[in-house]
Amino acid sequence: MDASYRPFTLLGLLFIICGVILIALPFVARHLPSLDNLPWILIWVYRSDGFYFVTSPLLIIVSIISLILQLIYRSG
């Protein structure tokens, strides 16, 4: 593997790990009712009639910034 791709490999692995954590969050949210006490920027939980949606606004913001920076540096 070329050394210039190593940072992208690490970033990809980080995104995969974050994705697995986000997939697991709804299952954790069902068993931990105290998630409402966490700051909304870390974990946001939506509950309605047995439907749980859990996301991380911070992760979304970091992902968008990463994509924008990658697009800027690729086009330049």
Steps between C-alpha positions, in 0.01 A plus 500: 500500500625844411581713806296790361179299548564417866315807643195418288509141622505615862220749434296227334551267795397779736179556302426126501543485877280807546238343272495179701459703817213697347329178390530366854369817668127431447536160668685662789241779522222248562674375812643825634231761563761741639627597150278807520745651749786506247564822308301509177815565294638156597190282469151595387223250572153502343244260648148443374279194554783248521699669221846617601719726291841583644760712329799712580484858371870538579587205275283640222671840526848342495403287199370798305812703577718206395315464170520874428874508571555196282308663213695826541840330499411270210388783275798720584 
